Amino acid sequence: MAPVVEHLFNPAGRIGRKTFLISAVGFIALGIVCTLVAVAGQIISLLMLWPWTVVAVKRLHDMNRSGALAIAMALASASLGVMGSVIAMLSLNPGLFLAAASVMAVLGLVIGLAALVFMVWLAVAPGSAGPNRFGFSQDASATRLASR
């Protein structure tokens, strides 16, 4: 499998902080571009959910933690998109729309802040030293390859 495909679509293994930050900046830039494009942007944003989750899972693996937290964050983010679509359908009824939009705003703020804290934590927390149950660290893998 190509290294980029392996990095973005296979949750096995570990990645360090540098690789996570490079991936995060790429996803954020693509997300900003997607906000400028109507329907295609929403579809691309939905398709980005899996690679984002994979990168977060690998970063958690680097810290010797399960990827379950990354999956929970992805589900929370996806639920915001679904709620947004429901609210758009409720726009025909102004009373329901206002109530639903208020709930969506609060949930969006809470989930958005949680996602930001999660992303910062993934970016700054050190990985476990040496091999762990998810494999070797990127640094250790590079050292092993160079010594062969």
C-alpha positions in Angstrom: 0.0 0.0 0.0 1.3 3.5 -0.8 2.6 5.4 2.3 0.1 8.2 2.0 -2.8 5.8 1.6 -1.5 3.7 4.5 -1.1 6.8 6.6 -4.6 8.1 6.0 -6.7 5.0 5.7 -5.2 2.3 7.9 -5.6 2.9 11.6 -2.9 0.3 12.6 0.4 1.7 13.9 1.6 4.9 15.4 2.5 8.5 14.3 4.4 11.1 16.2 3.5 14.7 16.9 5.2 16.1 13.8 3.3 13.8 11.4 0.1 14.5 13.3 0.6 18.3 13.0 1.4 18.1 9.3 -1.8 16.0 8.7 -3.9 18.3 10.9 -2.8 21.4 9.0 -3.6 19.7 5.7 -7.1 18.6 6.9 -7.8 22.1 8.3 -6.7 23.8 5.0 -8.9 21.4 3.0 -11.8 22.0 5.4 -11.5 25.8 4.9 -11.6 25.2 1.1 -14.6 23.0 1.5 -16.5 25.7 3.3 -16.3 27.8 0.2 -17.9 25.1 -2.0 -21.6 24.3 -1.4 -22.7 20.7 -1.8 -19.3 19.3 -3.1 -17.6 20.8 0.0 -20.0 19.0 2.3 -19.4 15.7 0.6 -15.6 16.2 0.7 -15.9 17.1 4.4 -17.8 13.9 5.1 -15.2 11.9 3.2 -12.4 13.5 5.3 -14.0 12.2 8.5 -12.3 8.7 8.1 -8.8 9.9 7.4 -9.0 12.5 10.3 -10.1 9.6 12.6 -7.3 7.3 11.4 -4.7 10.0 12.0 -6.1 10.6 15.5 -6.2 6.9 16.3 -2.6 6.5 15.3 -1.6 9.4 17.4 -3.4 7.8 20.4 -1.6 4.6 19.6 1.7 6.5 19.9 0.6 7.4 23.4 -0.2 3.7 24.1 -4.0 4.5 24.2 -6.9 2.9 22.5 -8.4 4.7 19.5 -11.9 4.7 21.0 -11.7 8.3 22.0 -10.9 9.4 18.4 -13.9 7.3 17.2 -16.2 9.0 19.8 -15.0 12.4 18.6 -15.7 11.5 15.0 -19.2 10.3 15.8 -19.9 13.5 17.8 -18.7 15.6 14.8 -20.7 13.6 12.3 -23.8 14.0 14.5 -23.5 17.7 14.2 -23.7 17.4 10.4 -26.8 15.2 10.7 -28.4 17.7 13.1 -27.6 20.5 10.7 -29.4 18.8 7.9 -32.4 18.2 10.2 -32.5 21.8 11.2 -32.4 22.8 7.5 -35.5 20.7 6.9 -37.2 22.3 10.0 -36.7 25.8 8.5 -40.2 25.4 7.0 -41.6 25.7 10.6 -40.1 28.9 12.2 -41.0 27.9 15.8 -39.3 24.5 15.5 -36.4 26.0 13.5 -35.5 28.5 16.2 -35.6 25.9 19.0 -33.6 23.4 17.0 -31.1 26.0 15.9 -30.6 27.1 19.6 -29.9 23.5 20.7 -27.6 23.0 17.7 -25.6 26.2 18.6 -25.0 25.0 22.1 -24.1 21.4 21.0 -21.9 22.8 18.3 -20.0 25.0 20.8 -19.6 22.1 23.3 -18.5 19.6 20.7 -16.3 22.1 18.9 -14.5 23.1 22.1 -14.0 19.4 23.0 -12.6 18.7 19.6 -10.2 21.6 19.9 -9.0 20.5 23.3 -8.6 16.9 22.0 -6.6 18.1 18.9 -4.3 20.3 21.0 -3.8 17.4 23.4 -2.9 15.1 20.5 -0.5 17.7 19.2 1.4 18.3 22.4 1.3 15.1 24.4 4.5 13.0 24.1 4.2 9.5 22.7 5.4 6.5 24.7 9.1 5.8 24.6 10.1 2.8 22.6 7.8 0.1 21.4 4.3 -0.3 22.8 1.4 -2.6 22.1 0.7 -0.8 18.8 4.2 -1.1 17.4 7.4 0.9 17.3 7.5 4.7 17.4 8.3 6.5 14.1 11.7 7.5 15.5 12.5 3.9 16.5 11.3 2.6 13.1 13.6 5.2 11.3 16.5 4.2 13.6 15.9 0.4 12.9 15.8 1.0 9.1 19.0 3.1 9.1 20.9 0.5 11.1 20.2 -2.3 8.5 
